[in-house]
Each structure stands twice: as structure tokens, then as C-alpha cells.
């Protein structure tokens, strides 16, 4: 067990913090932070008590971690009339001085429904992590966790951020701000994070549990969202969003979308992967706008795809619930009950080279040898020869009294012909049979 009295681990009680939940301890805690800055970093230890604050706690140097004695009983609580942007603010003075900060060992931030965010990270860059952090009683117009860029460094991307076992919940039923908000961050991992965006069974929430604006390279593993309008919103405002993966997500009472995408101008959202979501009660739908190269395992959830989206892959157990108003997307219906699925491998290409519905069949060498297409309302079977595909057989849609619905290809004097098979008179093929013929 570490010695919390060592010079690199400062106990806030040693700087005058009381921890009775009533006395304003913000001055004492900020004094301890300044001492760590003087010592070029270290750990700020928060004992298992409730420390009330009237002003924000600012960490603006690298190498400083907050460490609680308990995730539940080491508490920072905002007092009524709180002044500041957030209870805790990680804010780098310069781009180079933003590494190695975070919360370790667990901490609860009680926002007490004050008009401020729970925890804010500004321009965080490399080796930043938050573990076992709980933010509760968050005001409806503010974020529990907020990661942004300051005005001076807005073109810089924050990166390499870890949130593990973090938890956030609202103070009231109504919410209009995301619980987790990220603006221009990349290489971020959220593991086992939870968002209770409104009270249970609330119908009034109009926000997202997780909102990513102009972000790249995010992974959600084993996270959950409950009682919000949207679980995850991807918002491409000034640049493209890419490289988002969601694995093991749980959604409960999501009234809007499990995934909602927003794109402004020519910005796109690409390479997003959503593996099956465990939904309790309502789990939301999927709304894809300006998306490309996205893979969604929607299962039975509805999916809408706008006209600006293409090259997306949707796996669904209810293909009818996929609204595909754009072209170039692949919708795969998954097998139900005891009906086996289809293994496509590389032997079958669907609609690969023509606007007509077409199946291309290939041999083991990878060369296309035949195709089946629907063209001119007819079903045509073609074989590939040296000079292209040749029609060999067709099923025709229209019916004639003296002709079949079969069309065949044949050669006469080295000339290729394609003719409908004609139907002869009654008994022309023997008693009770008609003869089938083609022209010479």
C-alpha cells in the first residue's frame, strides 16, 4: 500500500480541507494543486469524505492525478451558487503541457443540480485517463463529462484519452445536453461507461447519452445508455468523422436512435462499426445520414439511410425495416429459425457491374464465368466467352398463345441467333402433345 504522506502524494486535509459537506474547501484543494505544480506533478489524495466547493478545481499542469480513497465515499460536491465552468477542470496552459493527467482510484462528483459541468477536459493530449469516476445530479443543460478544445487551440485535436468504469446521471427528468460530450478528439476508449441521462421511465429527455463532434478513432466497449432520446450521436460539423466502433453496447428506453448521424455540408461519417446491441425495452433505431463504409448489425431494429449515404453494409433479421433510399448499400437478411444462411465467399457478386439486378458467378480462379440478370422485365442467363457475355437462355415475362416464355441462343452458319421457342398446334408433337420449335 502506498504511503499517502510521501512528498509526491499530497492529502488535501493537510492544506485545510474540512470535508464536512458544508464548508467551502475549494481554496484548500486548489492550494494543494498549486503545491503539486511546484513539485512538478504528483497525486492529489482525496480521503473518504464529502468536500464541498464553491469554485472550480483547476488542474493546468501535466503529471497530476486525483486519487480518491473510495469511488463512492470520496466526494466533491458543488455548493449552491457554485461559480465556474465545471467542478473539476483539466486545462493545459500550452499544448505541450497537457499529458499525464486524470483521476485514479475513484471519485464521485456531486453536481447538486448546479449550472455547471461535472468534469471538463480542455485540450487533453496523451496519457490522460479517468477511472471509476461517478458524476451525479447533473443539471439538465450541462454535461457530466465534457472534453473540448479552447479557442486558441481549436484546430488541435485532443487524443489518447481513456474513460473506464465512469458513470453519470441527471438531477431531473428533463435533459437537453449530452451526458458525455467530445469535441475534436481522437484515439479515445470508453470501457464500461454508463449514462443515465434522465430518470427511469422519463419521456422528456431530448439529448444523447454520448455526443461526438468532429471526432475520430473512438471505441465503445461494454458501455450503456439509458432513458435518453439517442444513445450515440455522431456529428460531423467541420470535418469528417471516422473509425468509430461500438461493441457490447446496452441500451435501455432509448426513445429515438441507437445511432444518429449528423453531417454539415460535404462532411461525411465513415468506417463506423456497430456490433449487435443488447436492448432492454425500447432500444432505438439507426439513422444514417452522409455515411459511407459503415457496418451496422441492426438485427430487428429499424434502419433509415439517406440519399447521401453509400457503400454501407446492414445486417438485419427484418429487411423490411431497412429504409434504403440511396444506392450502393448492401442489405443482408440474416437467416431465421432453421433456415440456413448463405455463404457468399468470393464466388458470388451481387449487382457488381450494372444498374440491372445481376448475380455474377465466379470459379476458383476468380474469373467471372456466368451471370444471371433481370433486364427488360426478363430473366437472362449469360455465359462469358472471349468477346464478352453471350446470352444462352432467357425467361420472358409476356405470354403469347403461340409462343413459350423461353428464349434460346443457337448458331446457324456461324451466325449467332437468339429466338423465342414457339408452341405448335395441338397434337403436333404426338397425341396430347404440342411441338416446340425455333426458326431456322
Residue pairs with C-beta under 8 A, 6 or more apart in sequence:
2 9
3 9
4 11
4 45
5 11
7 39
7 42
8 39
8 41
8 42
8 43
9 42
9 43
9 45
9 67
10 32
10 35
10 36
10 42
10 43
10 44
10 45
11 32
11 45
11 47
12 25
12 28
12 29
12 32
12 44
12 45
12 46
12 47
12 51
13 19
13 47
14 32
15 28
15 29
15 31
15 32
15 35
16 25
16 27
16 28
16 31
17 25
17 28
17 29
17 32
17 51
18 25
18 28
18 51
19 25
19 47
19 49
19 50
19 51
20 49
20 50
20 52
21 49
21 50
21 51
21 52
21 75
21 77
22 52
23 52
24 52
24 53
24 54
24 55
24 79
25 51
25 52
25 53
26 53
26 54
26 55
26 56
26 57
27 55
29 44
29 51
29 53
29 57
30 55
30 57
30 58
32 44
33 44
33 57
33 58
33 59
33 64
36 42
36 43
36 44
36 61
36 64
37 60
37 61
37 64
40 63
41 61
41 62
41 63
41 64
41 100
42 63
42 64
42 65
43 64
43 65
43 66
43 67
43 104
44 64
44 65
44 66
44 67
45 67
45 69
46 66
46 67
46 68
46 69
46 74
46 76
46 107
47 69
47 74
48 68
48 69
48 70
48 73
48 74
49 73
49 74
49 75
50 75
50 77
50 110
51 75
51 76
51 77
52 77
52 78
52 79
53 76
53 77
53 78
53 79
53 82
53 87
54 79
54 81
54 82
54 83
55 82
55 83
55 84
56 83
56 84
56 85
56 86
56 87
56 88
56 89
56 116
57 76
57 87
57 88
57 89
58 89
58 91
59 66
59 88
59 89
59 90
59 91
59 101
60 90
60 91
60 92
60 93
60 97
61 93
61 97
62 92
62 97
62 98
62 99
62 100
62 101
63 99
63 100
63 101
64 100
64 101
65 100
65 101
65 102
65 103
65 104
66 88
66 102
66 103
66 104
66 107
67 103
67 104
67 105
68 74
68 103
68 105
68 106
68 107
68 108
68 132
69 105
70 106
71 105
71 106
71 107
71 108
71 132
71 133
71 134
72 106
72 108
72 134
73 108
74 105
74 106
74 107
74 108
75 107
75 108
75 109
75 110
76 87
76 88
76 107
76 108
76 109
76 110
77 109
77 110
77 112
78 87
78 110
78 111
78 112
78 114
78 116
79 112
80 112
80 114
81 114
82 112
82 114
82 115
82 116
84 116
85 116
85 117
85 120
86 116
86 117
86 118
86 119
86 120
86 146
87 109
87 111
87 116
87 117
87 118
87 119
88 103
88 109
88 118
88 119
88 120
89 119
89 120
89 121
89 122
90 101
90 102
90 119
90 120
90 121
90 122
90 124
90 128
91 120
91 122
91 123
91 150
92 98
92 122
92 123
92 124
92 125
95 123
95 125
95 153
95 156
98 123
98 124
98 125
98 126
98 128
98 158
99 125
99 126
99 127
99 128
100 126
100 127
100 128
101 124
101 127
101 128
102 128
102 129
102 130
102 131
102 162
103 119
103 129
103 130
103 131
103 132
103 133
104 129
104 131
105 131
105 132
106 131
106 132
106 133
106 134
107 132
107 133
107 134
108 133
108 134
108 135
108 136
109 118
109 119
109 133
109 134
109 135
109 136
110 136
110 137
111 117
111 118
111 135
111 136
111 137
111 138
111 139
111 142
111 144
111 171
112 137
112 171
113 137
113 138
113 139
113 171
113 172
114 139
115 139
115 141
115 142
116 139
116 142
117 138
117 142
117 143
117 144
117 145
117 146
118 135
118 138
118 142
118 143
118 144
118 145
118 146
118 168
119 130
119 133
119 135
119 144
119 145
119 146
120 143
120 146
120 147
120 148
121 128
121 146
121 147
121 148
121 158
121 161
122 147
122 148
122 149
122 150
123 149
123 150
123 153
123 156
123 158
124 147
124 158
124 161
124 185
125 156
125 158
125 159
125 160
126 159
126 160
127 160
128 160
128 161
128 162
129 161
129 162
129 163
129 164
130 145
130 162
130 163
130 164
130 166
131 162
131 164
131 165
131 166
132 164
132 165
132 166
133 145
133 163
133 165
133 166
133 167
134 166
134 167
134 168
135 144
135 145
135 166
135 167
135 168
135 169
136 167
136 168
136 169
136 171
137 169
137 170
137 171
138 144
138 168
138 169
138 170
138 171
138 179
139 171
139 172
140 170
140 171
140 172
140 174
140 175
140 176
140 177
141 176
141 177
142 177
143 177
143 178
143 179
143 180
143 181
144 168
144 169
144 179
144 180
144 195
145 163
145 166
145 168
145 179
145 180
145 181
146 181
147 158
147 161
147 181
147 182
147 183
147 185
148 181
148 183
148 184
149 155
149 156
149 157
149 158
149 183
149 184
154 184
156 184
157 184
157 185
157 186
157 216
158 184
158 185
158 186
159 185
159 186
159 187
159 188
159 217
160 187
160 188
161 185
161 187
161 188
161 189
162 188
162 189
162 191
163 180
163 188
163 189
163 190
163 191
163 193
164 189
164 190
164 191
164 192
164 193
165 191
165 192
165 193
166 190
166 192
166 193
166 194
167 193
167 194
167 196
168 179
168 180
168 194
168 195
168 196
169 195
169 196
169 197
170 179
170 196
170 197
170 198
170 199
172 198
172 199
173 198
173 199
173 202
173 204
173 205
174 198
174 202
174 204
174 205
174 206
175 197
175 198
175 204
175 205
175 206
175 207
175 228
176 206
176 207
177 207
178 207
178 208
178 209
178 210
178 211
178 233
179 195
179 196
179 197
179 207
179 208
179 209
179 210
179 228
180 190
180 193
180 195
180 209
180 210
180 211
181 211
181 213
182 188
182 210
182 211
182 212
182 213
182 215
182 218
183 213
183 214
183 215
184 213
184 214
184 215
184 239
185 212
185 215
185 218
186 215
186 216
186 217
186 218
186 243
187 216
187 217
188 215
188 217
188 218
188 219
189 218
189 219
189 221
190 210
190 218
190 219
190 220
190 221
190 223
191 221
191 222
191 223
192 221
192 222
192 223
193 220
193 223
193 224
194 223
194 224
194 225
194 226
195 209
195 210
195 223
195 224
195 225
195 226
195 228
196 226
196 227
197 205
197 207
197 208
197 209
197 225
197 226
197 227
197 228
198 204
198 205
198 227
198 228
199 227
200 226
200 227
200 253
201 227
201 253
202 227
202 253
203 255
205 227
205 228
205 229
205 255
206 229
207 228
207 229
207 230
208 228
208 229
208 230
208 231
208 232
208 233
208 260
209 225
209 226
209 228
209 230
209 231
209 232
210 220
210 223
210 225
210 231
210 232
210 233
211 232
211 233
211 235
212 218
212 232
212 233
212 234
212 235
212 241
212 244
213 235
213 237
214 235
214 236
214 237
214 238
214 239
214 241
215 234
215 241
215 244
216 240
216 241
216 242
216 243
217 242
217 243
217 244
218 243
218 244
218 245
219 244
219 245
219 246
219 247
220 232
220 244
220 245
220 246
220 247
220 249
221 247
221 248
222 247
222 248
222 249
223 246
223 248
223 249
223 250
224 249
224 250
224 251
224 252
225 231
225 232
225 249
225 250
225 251
225 252
225 254
226 251
226 252
226 253
226 254
227 252
227 253
228 254
228 255
228 256
229 254
229 255
229 256
229 257
230 254
230 256
230 257
230 258
230 259
230 260
230 284
231 249
231 251
231 254
231 257
231 258
231 259
231 277
231 284
232 246
232 249
232 258
232 259
232 260
233 257
233 259
233 260
233 261
233 262
234 241
234 244
234 259
234 260
234 261
234 262
234 269
234 272
235 241
235 261
235 262
236 261
236 262
236 263
236 264
236 267
236 268
236 269
236 290
237 262
237 264
237 267
238 264
238 267
239 267
240 267
240 268
240 269
240 270
241 267
241 268
241 269
241 270
241 272
242 269
242 270
242 271
242 272
243 271
243 272
244 271
244 272
244 273
245 272
245 273
245 274
245 275
246 259
246 273
246 274
246 275
246 277
247 275
248 275
248 278
249 258
249 274
249 275
249 277
249 278
250 277
250 278
250 279
250 280
251 258
251 277
251 278
251 279
251 280
251 283
251 284
252 279
252 280
252 281
252 282
252 283
253 280
253 281
253 282
254 279
254 282
254 283
254 284
255 282
255 284
256 284
256 285
257 284
257 285
257 286
257 287
258 274
258 277
258 279
258 283
258 284
258 285
258 286
258 301
259 272
259 274
259 284
259 286
259 287
259 288
259 296
260 287
261 269
261 272
261 287
261 288
261 289
261 290
261 291
262 289
263 269
263 289
263 290
263 308
267 290
268 290
268 291
268 292
268 308
269 288
269 289
269 290
269 291
269 292
269 294
270 291
270 292
270 293
270 294
271 293
271 294
272 291
272 294
272 295
272 296
273 294
273 295
273 296
274 286
274 294
274 295
274 296
274 297
274 298
275 297
276 297
276 299
277 283
277 299
277 301
279 301
283 301
284 301
285 301
285 302
285 303
285 304
286 296
286 298
286 301
286 302
286 303
286 304
287 304
288 294
288 296
288 303
288 304
288 305
288 306
288 309
288 312
289 306
289 308
289 309
290 306
290 308
290 309
291 305
291 309
291 312
292 309
292 310
292 311
292 312
293 311
293 312
294 309
294 312
294 313
295 312
295 313
295 315
296 303
296 312
296 313
296 314
296 315
297 315
298 314
298 315
298 316
298 321
298 322
299 315
299 316
299 317
299 318
299 334
300 316
300 317
300 318
300 321
301 321
302 321
302 322
302 323
303 314
303 316
303 321
303 322
303 323
303 324
304 323
304 325
305 312
305 314
305 322
305 323
305 324
305 325
305 326
305 329
306 325
306 326
307 325
307 326
308 326
309 326
309 329
310 326
310 327
310 328
310 329
311 328
311 329
312 329
312 330
313 329
313 330
313 332
314 322
314 324
314 329
314 330
314 331
314 332
315 332
315 334
316 322
316 331
316 332
316 333
316 334
317 333
317 334
317 336
319 331
319 333
322 331
324 331
330 350
334 341
335 341
335 342
346 362
346 366
347 361
347 362
347 363
348 359
348 360
348 361
348 362
349 359
349 360
349 362
349 368
350 358
350 359
350 360
351 357
351 358
352 358
352 360
353 360
354 373
356 373
356 374
356 375
357 373
357 374
358 371
358 372
358 373
358 374
359 371
359 372
359 373
360 368
360 370
360 371
361 368
361 369
361 370
361 371
361 372
362 368
362 369
363 369
367 384
368 384
369 383
369 384
370 381
370 382
370 383
370 384
371 381
371 382
371 384
371 389
372 379
372 380
372 381
372 382
373 379
373 380
373 382
374 380
377 397
378 394
378 395
378 396
378 397
378 407
379 394
379 395
380 391
380 393
380 394
381 391
381 392
381 393
381 394
382 389
382 390
382 391
382 392
383 389
383 390
383 392
384 390
390 409
390 416
391 407
391 409
391 418
392 408
392 409
393 406
393 407
393 408
393 409
394 406
394 407
394 418
395 405
395 406
395 407
396 405
396 406
396 407
396 420
397 405
398 405
399 405
401 423
402 422
402 423
403 420
403 421
403 422
403 423
404 420
404 421
404 422
404 423
404 436
406 420
406 421
407 418
407 419
407 420
407 421
408 418
408 419
408 421
408 438
409 416
409 417
409 418
410 416
410 417
410 418
410 419
410 438
411 417
412 440
417 439
419 438
419 439
420 438
421 436
421 437
421 438
422 436
422 437
422 438
422 439
423 434
423 436
424 434
424 435
424 436
424 437
425 434
426 434
427 433
427 434
428 434
428 435
429 435
429 436
